[in-house]
Amino acid sequence: MTSKMTPAGKVLEHILRKAKITQKELSTETGIYPQRINELIKGKRDFTIEQSLNIEKALGIGIEGYFYIIQANYQVYAYITEKERSQHPDLSKFSTALFWDTRVEKINWIKNKEWVIQRIFEYGNQQEIEEAIRFYGKDTLKAILPTINSEWKKETRERNFKEFVQ
């Protein structure tokens, strides 16, 4: 279950649920106030090293700093993701219809560039395609567009690639 995209509190919540241990029982075992345990699970407070070690001991987790490490990994992931989300094209150049199934301001234009480029070159108008070219650059588009394996809207995508990128 653990990954850099999962907050430490969610991992603790999952472990407690699987072990059928209540927050109150964990509080009694660790000496950490029940409210603090809840705040850790909800992500309202960060784990301290001491809390992490006490909880690990109570749960029989043999990795020292387990929750603290998960928390640090998640914080790095969240920071990088936030930095990436701040990098985006001029959103006023895109119609809401182009990204009908998501909120355009929530798109991570860096991590999801393959999907975004595919969508723009299959459904986008000239203004949207030109903004994608400005934002990503022709070299990126030349590298990504030929690797898209979808047959859906392939002719439109290839036509737009030839007209605007090559």
C-alpha positions as CSV (number, residue, x, y, z in Angstrom):
1,M,0.0,0.0,0.0
2,T,2.8,2.4,0.7
3,S,3.9,4.7,-2.1
4,K,5.3,8.2,-2.3
5,M,1.8,9.3,-3.3
6,T,0.2,8.0,0.0
7,P,0.3,10.2,3.1
8,A,1.6,8.5,6.2
9,G,-1.6,9.0,8.1
10,K,-3.5,7.0,5.4
11,V,-1.0,4.2,5.8
12,L,-1.5,4.1,9.5
13,E,-5.3,4.2,9.1
14,H,-5.0,1.2,6.7
15,I,-2.8,-0.8,9.1
16,L,-5.2,-0.1,12.0
17,R,-8.2,-1.2,10.0
18,K,-6.5,-4.4,8.8
19,A,-5.3,-5.2,12.4
20,K,-8.7,-4.2,13.8
21,I,-7.1,-1.8,16.2
22,T,-8.9,1.3,17.2
23,Q,-7.3,4.7,17.5
24,K,-8.1,4.6,21.2
25,E,-6.4,1.2,21.6
26,L,-3.3,2.6,19.8
27,S,-3.4,5.7,22.0
28,T,-3.4,3.5,25.2
29,E,-0.5,1.4,23.8
30,T,1.7,4.3,22.8
31,G,0.8,7.0,25.3
32,I,-0.1,9.4,22.4
33,Y,-3.3,11.3,23.0
34,P,-6.3,9.9,20.9
35,Q,-6.9,13.3,19.4
36,R,-3.2,13.4,18.2
37,I,-3.6,9.9,16.6
38,N,-6.6,11.2,14.8
39,E,-4.8,14.3,13.6
40,L,-2.0,12.2,12.3
41,I,-4.4,10.0,10.4
42,K,-6.3,12.9,9.0
43,G,-3.0,14.6,7.9
44,K,-3.6,17.6,10.2
45,R,-0.3,17.0,12.0
46,D,3.0,15.6,10.9
47,F,4.6,12.6,12.6
48,T,7.5,13.3,14.9
49,I,10.3,10.8,15.0
50,E,9.3,9.9,18.5
51,Q,5.6,9.3,17.5
52,S,6.7,7.2,14.5
53,L,8.9,5.0,16.7
54,N,6.3,4.6,19.4
55,I,3.6,3.6,16.9
56,E,5.9,1.3,15.0
57,K,6.8,-0.5,18.3
58,A,3.1,-0.8,19.3
59,L,2.2,-2.2,15.9
60,G,5.2,-4.5,15.6
61,I,6.6,-2.8,12.6
62,G,10.3,-3.6,12.4
63,I,11.3,-0.6,10.2
64,E,12.6,2.3,12.3
65,G,11.1,5.6,11.3
66,Y,8.6,3.9,9.0
67,F,5.9,6.5,9.3
68,Y,8.4,9.4,9.4
69,I,10.0,8.1,6.2
70,I,6.6,7.7,4.4
71,Q,5.7,11.2,5.5
72,A,9.0,12.6,4.1
73,N,8.6,10.8,0.8
74,Y,5.0,12.1,0.5
75,Q,6.1,15.6,1.3
76,V,8.7,15.5,-1.4
77,Y,6.1,14.1,-3.9
78,A,3.6,16.8,-2.9
79,Y,6.2,19.5,-3.3
80,I,7.3,18.3,-6.8
81,T,3.7,17.9,-7.9
82,E,2.8,21.4,-6.8
83,K,5.8,22.8,-8.7
84,E,4.7,20.9,-11.8
85,R,1.1,22.1,-11.5
86,S,2.4,25.7,-11.5
87,Q,3.9,25.0,-14.9
88,H,1.1,25.2,-17.5
89,P,0.2,26.8,-20.8
90,D,-2.0,29.8,-21.1
91,L,-5.3,28.2,-20.0
92,S,-7.4,31.0,-21.6
93,K,-6.4,29.5,-25.0
94,F,-8.3,26.3,-24.3
95,S,-12.0,25.7,-24.5
96,T,-13.6,23.9,-21.6
97,A,-15.0,21.4,-24.2
98,L,-11.5,20.2,-25.0
99,F,-11.1,18.8,-21.5
100,W,-14.7,18.0,-20.9
101,D,-14.0,15.2,-18.5
102,T,-11.7,17.0,-16.1
103,R,-11.1,20.5,-14.6
104,V,-8.4,22.1,-16.7
105,E,-6.9,23.9,-13.7
106,K,-6.3,20.5,-12.0
107,I,-4.3,19.0,-14.9
108,N,-0.7,18.3,-14.2
109,W,0.6,19.4,-17.7
110,I,4.1,17.9,-17.0
111,K,3.2,14.4,-15.7
112,N,0.3,14.0,-18.1
113,K,1.9,15.5,-21.2
114,E,1.3,12.4,-23.3
115,W,-2.4,12.4,-22.6
116,V,-2.7,16.2,-22.9
117,I,-0.9,16.3,-26.3
118,Q,-2.9,13.4,-27.6
119,R,-6.2,15.1,-26.6
120,I,-5.1,18.5,-28.1
121,F,-4.0,16.9,-31.4
122,E,-7.2,14.8,-31.7
123,Y,-9.8,17.4,-30.6
124,G,-8.1,20.8,-30.4
125,N,-8.5,23.7,-32.7
126,Q,-5.7,25.8,-34.2
127,Q,-5.4,28.1,-31.2
128,E,-5.2,25.1,-28.8
129,I,-2.6,23.3,-30.9
130,E,-0.5,26.4,-31.3
131,E,-0.5,26.9,-27.5
132,A,0.6,23.3,-27.0
133,I,3.4,23.9,-29.4
134,R,4.5,27.0,-27.6
135,F,4.3,25.3,-24.2
136,Y,5.9,21.9,-24.9
137,G,8.0,22.8,-27.9
138,K,8.1,21.1,-31.3
139,D,10.9,18.6,-30.2
140,T,8.7,17.3,-27.4
141,L,5.7,16.9,-29.7
142,K,7.8,15.2,-32.4
143,A,9.0,12.7,-29.8
144,I,5.6,12.0,-28.3
145,L,3.0,12.1,-31.1
146,P,4.5,9.3,-33.2
147,T,4.5,7.0,-30.1
148,I,0.8,7.2,-29.4
149,N,-0.7,3.8,-30.2
150,S,-4.4,4.7,-30.2
151,E,-6.3,4.1,-33.4
152,W,-9.0,6.5,-32.1
153,K,-8.9,9.8,-34.0
154,K,-5.5,8.7,-35.5
155,E,-6.2,10.4,-38.8
156,T,-7.0,13.8,-37.1
157,R,-4.0,13.5,-34.9
158,E,-1.6,12.7,-37.8
159,R,-3.1,15.5,-40.0
160,N,-2.6,18.0,-37.2
161,F,0.9,16.8,-36.6
162,K,1.8,17.2,-40.3
163,E,0.1,20.6,-40.5
164,F,1.5,22.2,-37.3
165,V,4.6,20.4,-36.2
166,Q,6.5,18.9,-39.1
